[in-house]
């Protein structure tokens, strides 16, 4: 049964529809008056040519349980189209006409790539299939300790997965925690084209929280993707300027979409655990409204209990991973989760947007305010 909300362990679509009153959502969809966009992120030049129309569209990042598949997976690199925010509300649309996405086996390509989940002590065989790309790639995994040749850096290992080739990495799941993986060939460009994801290694005897979600922060200079899509723009790494800001590849209000976005859906009394990863090049101070969380893991290391103090902002630097935990003990409602560099909460010059998400109580879903939020997100039951 399909799940709703951010990737992880949330509620099912059936539970979501029961909580919202699906008839109400259907009745109000498309009826809310919204403001006109104040800016357009993608201003296509008249003589530009768009990306090939046959590119597949990205989907929601898939959680791949490697323990259920013999600890093996093939990660394919593919070209795709990625809609950061497809609607016209809140400064949209925001679009990446061409991305280099990862897909697990024959699944749907996604940005971020699939969330690879396993248990401590397993030996993983992760094959990078580069048969469909015209650019070399590699895979580098943070956190876990592996042999030199499996480090994924072409210049120091001598291993580059060329176009048309495949290569299998032997990755031991020997460091529990939440880790980043990404392409390490021409790293700045390839990560900015979408080649990153999460490796989650659960410690032996791990007990999941009532609700457990994965959330990757990333800022973008969309000129790189638009240049690959044929638009008459110029991108240079030394002049990189972020103009799009995402959680799990989406900007608000698309982040609120329950099936393609990443709302953190909770019920009163839940223990909630969120794995935050920064796959961008800038630091992002992440803040949750009306809740106090504790950092329980940092870069795969359990946080000593004496350091698990209550807080509501943690600064996540590039490549850092924080697992935070909180109790869903607030007045049931809709509470923002966002980067507190508030200029990152925008789409173009239109505020709000960008790196903005929400903690949504199931008890608040059957309300007019929630239906309005769903209308902004473009959701129809």
BELLIN-V840533 format. One record per pair of residues at least 24 apart in sequence whose ideal C-beta (glycine too) atoms are under 7 Angstrom apart, sorted by the first residue. I is the first residue (numbers start at 1). GAP is how many residues later the second one is. Records with the same first field share a line. If there is no record, write none. Layout:
I=GAP  GAP
//
This chain:
4=254  255  261
5=208  253  257  258  259  260
6=207  208  209  242  256  257  258
7=53  54  56  108  206  207  241
8=55  204  205  206
9=199  202  203
10=201  203  255
11=254  351
16=242
17=364
19=343  346  347
20=345  346  350  361
21=345
22=359
24=342  347
25=346  349  355  356
26=354  355
28=343  347
29=346  351
30=345
32=340  343
34=55  342
37=51  54  55  313
38=53  311  312
39=52  309  310  311
40=308
41=53  181  202  203  306  307
42=53  180  184
44=187
45=186  187
47=185
48=182  183  184
49=181
50=47  179  180
51=30  46  47  178  179
55=24  25  26  43
56=24  53
57=24  26
58=24  41  43  51  52  53
59=49  51
60=50  200
61=49  51  52  53  54  187
62=42  45  46  48  52  53
63=52  54
64=40  50  51  52  53
65=52
66=50  51  52  58
67=51  52  55
71=47  51  52  53  54
72=53
73=31  32  43  53
74=31  53  55
75=27  29  38  51  52  53  54  64
76=27  53  56
77=25  51  53  56  60
78=25  31  54
80=29
82=29  112  167
84=160  162  165  166  167  170
85=165  166  168  169  262
86=168  292
87=166  167  291
89=164  287
90=162  163  257  260  262  263  286
91=256  257  259  262
92=255
94=150  157  253
96=126  129
97=128  129  132
98=127  130  131
99=94  95  126
100=90  93  94  95
101=93
102=93  95
111=83  138
112=84  85  86  104  136  137  167
113=83  84
114=83
115=82  83  85  99
116=83  84
117=83
118=55  83
119=54  83  85
120=53  56  81  82  83  84
121=52  83
122=51
123=47  49
124=47  49
125=43  45
126=43  45
127=39  40  41
128=33  38  39  41
129=37
130=31  32  33  35  36
131=33  35
133=30
134=29
135=28
136=24  25  26  27  49
137=24  46  48  53  58
138=45  46  47
139=30  42  44
140=41  42  44
141=30  38  40  58
142=37  38  39  177
143=32  34  36  156  157
144=27  28  29  30  31  35  57
145=29  30
146=25  26
152=32
153=31
154=30  31
160=25
173=28
175=26  125
176=25  26  27  124
177=24  120  122  123  124  144
178=97  99  119  122  143  145
179=121  142
180=97  99  139  141
182=97
188=49
189=35
191=88
192=28  29  32
193=31  32
196=83
198=79
200=75
209=62  63  64  116
210=60  61  62
211=55  59  61
212=61
213=51  61
214=61
215=32  33  47  59  60  61
216=32  61  63
217=30  59  61  63  67  69  99  122  138
218=28  61  62
219=25  26  61  63  125
220=24  26
242=40
243=105
245=94  99  109  110
246=109
247=108  110
251=96  102  103
252=100  101  102  104
253=123  124
254=123
255=101  102
256=102  117  120  121
257=120  121  122
258=121
261=116
262=95
263=94  95  97
264=73  93  94  95  96
265=95  97
266=62  93  95  96
267=61  94  95
268=60  64  93  95
269=59
270=58
271=54  56
272=53  54  56
273=50  52
274=50
275=46  48
276=40  45  46  48
277=44
278=38  39  40  41  42
280=38
281=37
282=36
283=32  33  34  35
284=32  55  57  60  71
285=28  30  54  55  56
286=27  28  30  53
287=25  26  51  53
288=24  47  49  71
289=46  47
290=40  45
291=35  39  44  68
292=34
293=31  32  33
294=30  31
295=27  29
296=27  28  29
297=26
298=24
313=27
328=33
332=29  31  32
333=28  31
334=24  26  30  35  36  39
335=24
//
